[in-house]
């Protein structure tokens, strides 16, 4: 990637930051398993303001893969359109809404986006590079700690509260914001015909992790192909009164944490990658997170985690001038868990394969497309650490069944 091309991409962002006569230094790229549907370019831009003061920005440029073959295989442009919309419209609407309510810091878990761009052939988002603020990904091969999960649950509580409050206080605004909504997770699965991948993943996980002697568990996990298809698509549209704008992709690589210097405990989180956002029950986000990132063998009672989320949701709704019990009572959340948590369970049998695979095992989608590989062929693999995989999916299955009661 040449410096001049990057300088052109940065032009508007630099103007907005009052930086002129700037130079760029490209000093790295993200790993292929940091973001499967995108490529990251790490850049430092250095220049001067119009007043002559030196200024520099550490940036992470999120780019759409340039492989035309891959772009024909999957709706990647649609995914970038979704994320750009979240930053340019949804986040801005939420920000102004909280300001109107006299609230300042509910959206403190989304990194700053300097600019977004779309042309006929390119899609781009320009972010602050939060690694320079000591943010990093958690090791995706291991479940997150309680402290990490707590930060994400609290962030989701704030985000969902903004959705629910806007829907009640400014219904016309919420309607306009979501009128052209596409649920990207289900849209993507339908477009690339991934249903069979999820059916196979769920079935192999169930049959490998649940023993024939576990008769009661097996009975409740006999999801048919049609049921799995419903869970991954039509379930999003159930109970529209309580629908929120979802993050939609709560696996390990979409959260970055700042750790305290002494204790190394996480103190802040950034929620990243909004390409799979859509509308649905809050539990779509919560179950995806819990079954993909949490040690459900340790945290067996889901209420321990849901109370963290609900405290954040309730506090945020109250700050926005809304009655949390009237808008989304805790009892209603528990009803939603029993109805919608099957989404996170089904998805986790696939996501945990990606979480547990090594960097060498992880597919490079653009490279594979250029080599003539069909998109679905990238997921025809079993993780080497089968013991850990089956333990985690078994813990999830048992957790799901026990928390239905």
C-alpha positions in Angstrom: 0.0 0.0 0.0 1.6 3.3 -1.1 1.8 6.4 1.2 0.1 8.6 -1.4 -3.0 6.4 -1.5 -3.2 6.4 2.3 -2.7 10.2 2.4 -5.6 10.6 0.1 -7.8 8.4 2.3 -6.8 10.6 5.3 -7.3 13.9 3.7 -10.8 14.7 5.1 -9.9 13.3 8.6 -6.8 15.5 8.7 -8.8 18.6 7.6 -11.3 17.9 10.4 -8.4 17.6 12.9 -6.9 20.9 11.6 -3.7 19.1 10.4 -2.0 20.3 7.2 1.2 19.3 5.4 1.0 15.8 6.9 3.2 12.8 6.3 2.1 9.2 6.8 4.1 6.2 8.2 2.6 2.8 7.5 4.0 0.6 10.2 1.9 -2.6 10.2 -1.1 -4.6 9.4 -3.6 -6.6 11.5 -3.4 -10.3 11.7 -5.7 -12.3 9.4 -7.5 -13.7 12.4 -8.1 -10.2 14.0 -11.0 -9.6 11.5 -12.0 -12.2 9.0 -14.1 -9.8 6.8 -11.7 -6.9 6.8 -8.1 -5.8 6.7 -6.4 -3.4 9.1 -3.6 -0.9 8.2 -1.8 0.7 11.1 -0.7 4.3 10.3 0.8 7.3 12.0 0.0 10.7 10.5 2.2 13.6 11.4 1.8 17.2 10.5 1.1 20.7 11.8 -2.0 22.6 12.7 -2.8 25.9 10.9 -1.3 27.6 13.9 2.0 25.8 13.4 1.6 23.3 16.3 3.0 19.8 15.7 0.3 17.1 15.9 0.2 13.4 15.2 -2.5 10.7 15.1 -2.1 7.0 15.5 -4.7 5.4 13.3 -6.2 2.0 12.4 -7.7 2.0 8.9 -10.3 -0.7 8.4 -10.4 -1.7 4.8 -12.6 -4.0 2.8 -10.5 -6.8 1.1 -9.8 -5.9 -2.5 -10.3 -9.4 -3.9 -13.1 -9.1 -6.5 -13.6 -12.9 -6.3 -14.3 -12.6 -2.5 -16.5 -9.6 -3.0 -18.6 -11.8 -5.4 -18.7 -14.7 -3.0 -20.0 -12.8 0.1 -22.0 -9.5 0.7 -19.0 -7.8 2.2 -20.0 -4.3 0.9 -23.3 -4.7 2.8 -21.4 -5.4 6.0 -19.3 -2.3 5.6 -22.4 -0.3 4.8 -23.9 -1.5 8.1 -20.8 -0.5 10.2 -20.5 2.9 8.5 -24.2 3.5 9.2 -23.7 2.6 12.9 -20.9 5.2 13.2 -22.3 7.9 11.0 -26.0 7.8 12.0 -26.8 5.5 14.9 -24.0 6.6 17.2 -24.5 10.2 16.3 -28.2 10.0 17.0 -27.6 8.3 20.4 -25.0 10.9 21.3 -27.3 13.9 20.6 -30.2 12.1 22.4 -28.2 11.6 25.5 -27.0 15.2 25.4 -30.6 16.4 25.2 -31.2 14.4 28.3 -28.3 15.9 30.1 -26.3 12.7 30.1 -22.6 12.8 29.0 -20.9 9.5 29.0 -23.1 6.5 28.1 -21.3 5.9 24.8 -17.8 5.6 26.3 -17.2 2.1 24.9 -16.9 2.9 21.2 -13.6 4.0 19.8 -13.5 7.3 17.9 -14.0 7.1 14.2 -12.4 10.0 12.3 -14.0 9.3 8.9 -15.9 6.8 6.8 -15.7 6.4 3.1 -17.4 4.5 0.3 -16.8 4.5 -3.4 -17.8 2.1 -6.1 -14.9 -0.1 -5.3 -13.7 0.8 -1.8 -15.0 0.9 1.8 -13.0 2.4 4.6 -13.3 3.4 8.3 -10.6 5.4 10.0 -10.3 4.8 13.7 -8.0 5.9 16.5 -5.5 3.1 17.1 -6.5 2.3 20.7 -3.5 0.0 21.2 -1.6 3.2 21.9 -3.9 3.7 24.8 -3.0 0.2 26.1 -6.0 -1.5 24.8 -5.6 -5.1 23.6 -7.6 -8.2 22.7 -8.1 -11.0 25.1 -6.6 -14.3 24.2 -9.4 -15.8 22.2 -8.3 -19.4 23.0 -9.4 -19.1 26.6 -12.7 -17.9 28.2 -12.8 -14.4 29.4 -12.6 -13.6 33.1 -15.6 -12.4 35.1 -14.1 -8.9 35.1 -13.9 -8.8 31.3 -17.5 -10.1 30.9 -18.8 -7.6 33.4 -17.4 -4.7 31.4 -19.1 -5.9 28.2 -22.4 -6.6 29.9 -22.3 -3.0 31.3 -21.6 -1.6 27.8 -24.4 -3.6 26.3 -26.7 -2.3 29.0 -25.9 1.3 28.1 -26.3 0.7 24.3 -29.6 -1.2 24.7 -30.9 1.5 27.1 -30.3 4.2 24.5 -32.3 2.1 21.9 -35.2 1.5 24.3 -35.3 5.1 25.6 -35.1 6.6 22.1 -37.9 4.3 21.0 -40.1 5.5 23.8 -39.1 9.2 23.9 -38.6 9.8 20.2 -40.5 7.0 18.4 -40.4 8.8 15.0 -36.7 9.2 15.3 -36.2 5.5 16.1 -38.5 4.5 13.3 -36.5 6.6 10.8 -33.2 5.3 12.2 -34.2 1.6 11.7 -36.7 1.7 8.8 -34.2 0.3 6.3 -32.7 -2.2 8.8 -31.1 -5.4 7.6 -30.2 -8.0 10.2 -26.7 -8.6 8.9 -26.0 -11.8 10.7 -29.0 -13.6 9.2 -28.6 -11.8 5.9 -25.0 -12.9 5.5 -25.9 -16.5 6.4 -28.7 -16.6 3.9 -26.7 -15.0 1.1 -23.7 -17.3 1.3 -25.9 -20.4 2.1 -24.2 -21.1 5.5 -27.2 -22.8 7.1 -25.7 -26.3 6.5 -22.5 -25.1 8.1 -24.3 -24.1 11.3 -26.5 -27.3 11.3 -23.4 -29.5 10.9 -21.5 -27.5 13.5 -24.3 -27.8 16.1 -25.0 -31.4 15.4 -21.4 -32.5 15.6 -20.9 -30.5 18.8 -24.0 -32.0 20.4 -23.2 -35.5 19.4 -19.6 -35.2 20.4 -20.2 -33.5 23.7 -23.4 -35.0 25.1 -23.3 -38.7 26.0 -26.2 -41.1 25.2 -26.7 -41.5 29.0 -27.6 -37.7 29.2 -31.1 -38.5 27.9 -32.8 -35.5 29.3 -30.3 -33.1 27.8 -30.3 -34.7 24.5 -34.1 -34.5 24.3 -34.0 -30.7 24.6 -31.2 -30.3 22.1 -32.9 -32.1 19.2 -33.0 -29.0 17.0 -34.0 -29.8 13.4 -32.5 -28.1 10.4 -35.7 -25.9 10.1 -35.5 -25.0 13.7 -31.8 -23.9 13.4 -32.7 -21.9 10.3 -35.5 -20.2 12.3 -33.2 -19.4 15.2 -30.6 -17.8 12.9 -33.2 -15.7 10.9 -36.8 -15.3 11.9 -36.1 -15.3 15.7 -34.7 -11.7 15.3 -38.3 -10.5 14.5 -40.0 -11.9 17.5 -41.3 -9.5 20.2 -40.7 -6.3 18.2 -41.8 -4.1 21.1 -38.5 -4.9 22.9 -36.2 -4.9 19.9 -33.0 -2.9 20.3 -30.2 -2.0 17.8 -27.8 -4.9 18.4 -24.1 -5.1 18.3 -24.7 -8.4 16.7 -21.2 -10.1 16.9 -20.2 -10.7 20.5 -17.2 -13.0 20.1 -13.8 -12.5 21.6 -12.1 -10.5 18.8 -14.7 -7.7 18.9 -13.7 -6.4 22.4 -10.6 -4.6 23.4 -9.6 -4.0 27.0 -7.5 -1.6 29.0 -5.8 -3.2 31.9 -4.7 -1.5 35.1 -0.9 -1.2 35.4 -0.6 -3.0 38.8 -3.4 -5.5 39.1 -3.7 -6.1 35.3 -7.5 -6.3 35.8 -9.4 -4.8 32.9 -10.8 -1.3 33.7 -12.3 -0.3 30.4 -13.7 -1.9 27.2 -14.1 -0.9 23.6 -16.8 -2.7 21.6 -15.7 -2.9 18.0 -16.8 -4.3 14.7 -20.5 -3.4 14.2 -20.8 -5.1 10.8 -23.3 -7.6 12.0 -25.6 -5.2 13.7 -29.4 -5.5 13.3 -32.6 -5.4 15.3 -33.6 -8.0 17.9 -34.1 -8.9 21.5 -31.3 -7.8 23.8 -30.8 -11.5 24.6 -29.5 -12.0 21.0 -26.4 -10.0 22.1 -26.3 -11.4 25.6 -26.5 -15.1 24.7 -24.0 -14.7 21.9 -21.5 -13.1 24.3 -22.1 -15.6 27.2 -21.9 -18.7 25.1 -19.0 -17.6 23.0 -16.8 -15.9 25.6 -17.8 -17.0 29.1 -16.8 -20.1 31.1 -20.3 -21.4 31.5 -19.0 -24.4 33.5 -17.9 -21.9 36.2 -20.8 -19.4 36.0 -23.7 -21.8 35.9 -26.4 -19.5 37.0 -27.1 -17.0 34.2 -28.9 -14.7 36.6 -25.5 -13.7 38.1 -24.5 -12.3 34.7 -27.9 -11.0 33.7 -28.2 -8.9 36.9 -24.9 -7.1 36.0 -26.4 -6.3 32.6 -29.8 -5.3 34.0 -28.3 -3.0 36.6 -26.4 -1.1 33.8 -29.6 -1.1 31.6 -31.8 0.1 34.5 -29.3 2.8 35.6 -28.9 4.1 32.1 -32.7 4.2 31.4 -33.2 6.1 34.6 -30.5 8.6 33.6 -32.4 9.1 30.3 -35.6 9.8 32.2 -37.3 6.5 31.7 -38.9 3.9 34.0 -36.8 0.8 33.5 -39.4 -1.5 35.1 -42.1 -0.2 32.7 -39.9 -0.3 29.6 -38.1 -3.6 30.1 -38.6 -5.2 33.5 -36.2 -7.8 34.9 -38.9 -10.4 34.7 -39.3 -9.7 31.0 -35.5 -10.1 30.5 -35.7 -13.5 32.1 -38.6 -14.5 29.8 -36.5 -13.3 26.8 -33.5 -15.4 28.0 -35.7 -18.5 27.9 -36.9 -17.7 24.4 -33.9 -16.1 22.7 -30.8 -17.7 24.3 -31.0 -20.5 21.8 -29.4 -18.1 19.3 -26.2 -17.7 21.2 -26.1 -21.5 21.9 -26.4 -22.4 18.2 -23.9 -19.8 17.0 -21.4 -20.7 19.7 -20.8 -24.2 18.3 -19.4 -22.5 15.2 -17.8 -19.5 16.8 -15.8 -21.6 19.3 -14.1 -23.3 16.4 -12.8 -19.9 15.3 -11.9 -19.0 18.8 -9.9 -22.1 19.5 -8.1 -22.4 16.1 -4.5 -21.2 15.9 -3.4 -18.3 13.7 -2.0 -20.9 11.2 -5.4 -22.7 11.1 -7.4 -19.5 10.7 -8.6 -19.0 7.1 -7.4 -16.1 5.0 -10.6 -15.4 3.1 -9.2 -13.1 0.4 -6.2 -15.4 -0.3 -8.4 -18.5 -0.4 -10.8 -16.8 -2.9 -7.9 -15.8 -5.2 -6.7 -19.4 -5.1 -10.1 -20.6 -6.4 -11.5 -21.8 -3.1 -15.2 -21.5 -2.5 -16.1 -19.4 0.6 -17.8 -22.2 2.5 -14.7 -24.4 2.0 -12.8 -22.2 4.5 -14.8 -23.6 7.3 -14.3 -27.3 6.6 -11.9 -27.8 9.5 -11.9 -29.2 13.0 -9.8 -27.5 15.7 -6.8 -29.5 16.9 -7.8 -29.0 20.5 -10.9 -31.2 20.4 -10.9 -31.8 24.1 -11.2 -28.1 25.0 -13.8 -27.5 22.2 -16.1 -30.3 23.4 -15.7 -29.3 27.0 -16.8 -25.8 26.3 -19.7 -26.7 24.1 -20.8 -29.3 26.6 -20.7 -26.7 29.4 -22.8 -24.4 27.1 -25.4 -27.1 26.4 -25.8 -28.0 30.1 -25.9 -24.3 31.0 -28.6 -23.7 28.4 -30.8 -26.5 29.6 -30.4 -25.7 33.3 -31.3 -22.1 32.8 -34.5 -22.8 30.9 -36.1 -23.9 34.1 
